[in-house]
Amino acid sequence: MSILSTSSSSSSSTTSSSNAASNALSGNYELFLTLLTTQIQNQDPLDPLDSAEYTNQLVQYSSVEQSIQTNQYLETLVSAMEASRASSYVSYLGAEVTASGSSTMLTGGEANWSYNVSEAATGTVEIRNTSGALIYSGDMEMEKGSGTYSWDGTTNSGTKADDGSYSITFKMKDSAGNTETVSTQFTGVVDEVDLSSGEAYLKIGSLRIPVSSVLSVSKAT
């Protein structure tokens, strides 16, 4: 069980960008003061530059400096939030989760999908491997409401499928011939949390599911 994350690298990137902006501002500030001093030293005594303009320039520069400092504070806050978020996902490791989706793991000759249909329906069920190849198909009858479909790994050719990830599709119609949409869920134990893409994913065997699809979490039995 593990957690994969690249949040620290992205945080370092934003911090380095802020530091670069701050360094550039510091260099420009020195140049700004030099130009301002040169203006004062070389102004026409009979027609001096407006002091209000000097003040306005200083205020504008101070505003930019404050904005960069604010960004630095925000970056620090975001980094702290990312670290806290990563820590919160530790609780998923070893837990049993139920998530929406059509894929589940065949383990030891057993794969289960929970389903829900709004009306009683008949049709076919298709199970495919990760390459999209049809492994099994058969007739199916569903009662209205929730149920569980179990597959023992037997393929259309009569052989047993290898353990791994498989997806299911139901093609169902009600008594009036209308197509019925079947929602599916699966359950498994989380053995890895992956944060490398910016969004949290849970890994159950070879399955990779977004945390946003999780419907419930319970202690693994």
C-alpha positions in Angstrom: 0.0 0.0 0.0 1.4 3.4 -0.9 0.7 7.0 -1.8 2.2 8.5 -5.0 2.3 12.3 -5.2 4.0 15.1 -7.2 2.4 17.9 -5.2 5.7 18.8 -3.7 7.3 19.3 -7.1 4.4 21.5 -8.3 4.6 23.5 -5.1 8.4 24.0 -5.6 7.7 25.2 -9.1 5.2 27.8 -8.0 7.5 28.9 -5.2 10.5 29.3 -7.6 8.3 31.4 -9.9 7.4 33.7 -7.0 11.0 34.0 -6.0 12.0 34.8 -9.5 9.4 37.5 -9.6 10.5 38.9 -6.3 14.2 38.9 -7.4 13.2 40.7 -10.6 11.2 43.2 -8.6 14.2 43.9 -6.3 16.5 44.5 -9.3 13.9 46.8 -10.9 13.5 48.6 -7.6 17.2 49.5 -7.5 17.0 50.7 -11.1 13.8 52.6 -10.3 15.5 54.4 -7.4 18.5 55.2 -9.6 16.3 56.7 -12.3 14.3 58.6 -9.7 17.4 60.0 -8.1 18.8 61.0 -11.4 15.6 62.8 -12.3 15.7 64.8 -9.1 19.4 65.7 -9.5 18.9 66.8 -13.1 15.6 68.5 -13.0 15.3 72.1 -14.1 15.3 74.2 -10.9 13.0 76.7 -12.6 10.6 74.0 -13.7 10.8 71.1 -11.1 8.9 67.9 -11.7 5.7 67.4 -9.8 6.4 65.8 -6.5 2.9 64.2 -6.6 4.1 62.2 -9.6 7.0 60.9 -7.7 4.7 59.8 -4.9 2.3 58.2 -7.4 5.2 56.2 -8.9 6.3 55.0 -5.5 2.8 54.0 -4.5 2.4 52.0 -7.7 5.6 50.2 -7.2 4.7 49.4 -3.6 1.4 48.0 -4.7 3.2 45.6 -7.1 5.6 44.5 -4.3 2.7 43.9 -1.9 0.9 41.8 -4.6 4.0 39.5 -5.0 4.2 39.1 -1.3 0.5 38.2 -1.2 1.1 35.6 -3.9 3.9 34.1 -1.8 1.6 33.8 1.2 -1.1 32.2 -0.9 1.5 29.7 -2.4 2.5 28.7 1.2 -1.2 28.3 2.1 -1.8 26.1 -1.0 1.2 24.0 -0.3 0.0 23.4 3.3 -3.5 22.5 2.0 -2.1 20.0 -0.5 0.0 18.4 2.2 -3.1 18.2 4.4 -5.2 16.7 1.5 -2.5 14.1 0.8 -2.5 13.1 4.4 -6.3 12.7 4.5 -6.2 10.1 1.7 -4.1 7.8 3.9 -7.3 6.7 5.5 -8.4 5.0 2.2 -5.4 2.6 2.3 -6.7 -0.8 3.3 -10.3 0.3 3.4 -13.1 -1.2 1.4 -14.7 1.3 -0.9 -17.8 1.1 -3.1 -17.6 3.3 -6.2 -19.6 4.0 -9.3 -18.2 2.5 -12.5 -18.4 -0.4 -14.9 -15.0 -2.1 -14.1 -14.1 -4.5 -11.2 -11.5 -7.1 -10.4 -11.9 -10.8 -11.1 -10.1 -12.5 -8.2 -10.0 -16.2 -7.5 -12.7 -16.8 -10.1 -15.2 -14.3 -8.7 -16.2 -10.8 -9.9 -19.2 -8.9 -8.6 -21.0 -5.8 -9.8 -23.9 -4.0 -8.0 -26.5 -2.6 -10.3 -29.7 -0.5 -10.2 -32.4 -0.3 -12.9 -35.6 1.8 -12.7 -37.8 -0.8 -14.3 -37.8 -4.6 -14.7 -35.9 -5.4 -17.9 -34.5 -8.1 -20.1 -31.5 -8.1 -22.4 -27.9 -9.1 -22.5 -24.8 -8.7 -20.5 -21.3 -8.3 -21.9 -18.0 -8.5 -20.1 -14.8 -7.2 -21.7 -11.1 -7.2 -20.7 -8.9 -4.1 -20.5 -8.2 -4.3 -24.2 -11.9 -4.1 -25.0 -12.1 -7.7 -26.3 -15.4 -9.4 -25.6 -14.8 -12.2 -23.0 -18.3 -13.2 -22.1 -21.9 -12.4 -23.1 -25.2 -13.9 -22.0 -28.9 -13.3 -21.5 -30.0 -11.3 -18.5 -33.2 -10.6 -16.6 -33.4 -7.8 -14.0 -36.1 -7.0 -11.4 -36.8 -3.3 -10.8 -34.4 -1.8 -8.2 -31.0 -3.0 -7.0 -29.2 -6.3 -7.5 -25.8 -8.0 -7.8 -24.4 -9.6 -10.9 -21.7 -12.3 -10.3 -19.4 -13.7 -12.8 -17.2 -16.8 -12.2 -14.7 -16.0 -14.9 -16.1 -18.4 -17.5 -15.6 -17.1 -21.0 -17.7 -17.7 -24.1 -15.2 -20.4 -25.2 -15.7 -22.3 -21.9 -12.3 -21.5 -20.5 -11.5 -19.5 -17.3 -10.4 -15.9 -17.6 -7.3 -14.8 -15.8 -7.6 -12.7 -12.7 -7.6 -8.9 -13.5 -9.8 -6.0 -14.4 -12.9 -6.5 -16.4 -15.7 -4.1 -17.4 -19.4 -4.9 -17.8 -22.1 -3.5 -20.1 -25.9 -4.2 -19.8 -28.1 -3.8 -22.8 -31.6 -3.9 -21.4 -35.2 -3.1 -22.4 -38.3 -2.9 -20.4 -41.6 -4.7 -21.3 -42.6 -1.8 -23.6 -39.4 -2.2 -25.6 -37.8 1.0 -24.2 -34.1 1.0 -23.4 -33.3 0.9 -19.7 -30.1 2.5 -18.4 -28.4 0.4 -15.8 -26.1 2.1 -13.3 -23.3 -0.1 -11.9 -21.0 -0.1 -8.9 -18.2 -2.2 -7.6 -16.5 -2.8 -4.3 -12.8 -3.5 -3.5 -10.0 -2.9 -1.0 -7.7 0.1 -1.7 -4.0 -0.7 -1.9 -2.6 2.5 -3.3 -3.5 6.3 -3.6 -2.1 8.1 -6.6 -1.9 11.9 -6.5 0.6 12.3 -9.4 -1.9 13.7 -11.9 -3.2 16.4 -9.7 -6.5 14.5 -8.9 -6.6 11.8 -6.3 -7.0 8.2 -7.7 -7.5 5.0 -5.7 -6.0 1.8 -7.0 -7.7 -1.5 -6.4 -5.6 -4.2 -8.0 -5.1 -2.8 -11.5 -8.1 -0.6 -11.3 -7.6 3.1 -11.1 -10.6 5.1 -9.9 -11.1 8.8 -9.0 -11.9 9.6 -5.4 -14.8 11.6 -6.7 -16.5 8.3 -7.8 -16.4 6.8 -4.3 -19.9 6.2 -2.8 -19.0 4.6 0.5 -16.0 3.6 2.6 -16.0 0.9 5.2 -13.5 -1.2 7.2 -12.2 -4.1 5.1 -13.4 -7.5 6.3 
